[in-house]
Amino acid sequence: MKKRTPFFVLAISTITLVFQSCIINNPKPEDCAIEIEKIISIKEGTSFDIVFSDTHGDHYYINRGLERGLNLDSLNAKVLNKTVTLHLPKLFYGTSEHIAQLAVDDEIIFTEF
């Protein structure tokens, strides 16, 4: 029975680490990947999220963007069919689709920093 205890502790620790790395909490610029994308679609997602689609069929979102005071009409005017700079938090398994910062040229449209 005692031989199983270290394995069990290691397994639980690994699972906890994996789940903790999936939580995006107060992202920092140095913890983000920067991507340049052309946005071709903006729509409301679930839970007041705002979803952006790029020319490659990838989707990115601002978590609860509508609750944060962002407006779809304003975003369409500023972002639609334009090349944007996205800061996307890095996770244990890769890059998130969660937008920590969105900018067009030198204008920051949204930031969590």
Secondary structure, 3 states (H helix, E strand, C coil): CCCHHHHHHHHHHHHHHHHHHCCCCCCCHHHEEEEEEEEEEEEECHHHCEEEEECCCCEEEECCCCCCCCCHHHHHHHHCCCEEEEEEEEECCEECCECCEEEECCEEEEECC
